[in-house]
Amino acid sequence: MTKSYPTHKPEAEPGTVPPLQGDVAEEISRPDASGQSRGSDDPAGGLVATRRGEQASFTYAPAPESRSIVHLQSSYGLFIDGAFVEPADGNAYKTENPATEEVLAEVAAAGLADVDRAVEVAGRAQREVWGPMSGAERAKYLFRVARIIQERSRELAVLESLDNGKPIRESRDVDVPLAAAHFFYYAGWADKLEYAGFGPHPAPIGVAGQVIPWNFPLMMAAWKLAPALAAGNTCVLKPASTTPLTALLLAEIIQQADLPPGVVNVVTGAGSVAGAALVAHPGIDKVAFTGSTEVGKDLQRAIAGTGKHLTLELGGKAANIVFEDAPLDQAVEGIVNGIFFNQGEVCCAGSRLLVQESIADTVVERLKRRLATLRVGDPLDKNTDLGAINNAAQLEKIRELAAAGEAEGAVRWSPSCTLPSKGYWFAPTVFTNVSQAHRIAQEEIFGPVLSVLTFRTPQEAVAKANNTVYGLSAGVWTEKGSRILWMAGQLRAGVVWANSFNRFDPTSPFGGYRESGFGREGGRQGLGAYLDV
Ligand code: NDP
């Protein structure tokens, strides 16, 4: 059962999204993408609250984080055997800032010979140094990496926002601290493997080939490297083409922490070349992949019958379920965090809002009011809530799916906001009147687009939430503890958040099933994925 709500459809995007009609739009003045105030009565352009009718509006002076803390090199090599080296055939490509389309640096594109070399040195380092080393010694290195990540956190955060497009607030407060936390957490396990519940003599698997995506470049590197290293494996990491820079800075940190050469290797370059060669390499014993379901399936086919261990963390279409007894203001914050955190480029994003019919109008109205206060623009501005979409292909995919939503009859709404003319931008968008058959209710959009559906009973909420090929995450908002437990048992999702969303912790296993993949990262389970048990 779906309902329709009074809405306004933007006529064109990207570019200027036309202002809202109705009370919210009339009452709100917003900063533009560069952080300059628009429609403010304050000539100084400072923080101003103006009251028109019932709604206060705020304008913010720009508060950019300094770029100067990052020393960008004009070109970057591959990190193999403890040193930065040129690729064998000298190929390179450019990585750009998605917020401005400015080229940030040239990065080596690894070929087959480079992957061969990286796997070979990783194998040697595993057999001769890292595998035989005591867990307590390995732990010292991991603690050191964690501490250096903390020491260089500002540099990492700025670089992440430059290369990925995410707001500095998120890279500073989420990505970088969680990356350090993963190293700290798994450093703690390194000398306690025999007490982890995997038998008295748990052994490392060998060499891990790890392919990671662009949405959390540093954090994904930490999620992959820390448990693998704690368990005594060595690693060859392939970052996403569009976001190689923080993985390379992490390689520099690994050098700084004096890890033995060959224990961690980073090969940048195209997935179809370097990624495919890495995964298929006979010297790789374990493949860990995070990315699209499509590529995940290809990898699974490619290594079938080889005896390699595999974990896949793929897409999602999570339901964020709000019952009528939920604390609504909190729930609205949770909805916003669920889908607009990291521009919605999150595998576990709460991209489907399932709201109980009796409160649907109220929730959608409050949600729109809240969205009208989101600031979209310069990722390095500390006041920015939504940054740039990571790359042109992803923007195109979001546009295509949003257009399909309209074409299939859903009603589109975005708050009034001005998008920068350069770079890859998409306004926060809400679709109401969504039916379960719509593409926007079924396919992963991986952008700041929310599809709103309604339900009447808990059983209907469960049926709708589970009506997806994915099974990664879900959220439940209600005051009733018994209902939370019942829902958690019914929902076919690897992670269920109660009265919260998008909460991550290194101690907590994360992963899905069905087309969201298999295996767990984080916690004791994440350690098990790198042990031969
Ligand atoms: P991909 O799955 O293509 O990319 C993820 C990683 O895999 C990248 O490092 C990529 O390299 C690499 N890769 C690509 N092809 C191969 C291959 N044949 N063999 C080995 N490695 C390969 O995701 P996209 O970046 O194309 O994004 C497409 C969609 O995937 C998104 O719209 C989103 O729906 C989903 N996605 C899900 C993520 C998640 O967290 N689960 C993360 C990112 C995307 P390269 O960058 O060079 O292509």
Boltz pocket constraint, residues with backbone or C-beta under 6 A from the ligand:
constraints:
  - pocket:
      binder: B
      contacts: [[A, 211], [A, 212], [A, 213], [A, 214], [A, 215], [A, 238], [A, 239], [A, 240], [A, 241], [A, 242], [A, 269], [A, 270], [A, 271], [A, 272], [A, 274], [A, 275], [A, 276], [A, 277], [A, 279], [A, 290], [A, 291], [A, 292], [A, 293], [A, 295], [A, 296], [A, 298], [A, 299], [A, 313], [A, 314], [A, 315], [A, 316], [A, 346], [A, 347], [A, 394], [A, 397], [A, 444], [A, 445], [A, 446]]
      max_distance: 6.0
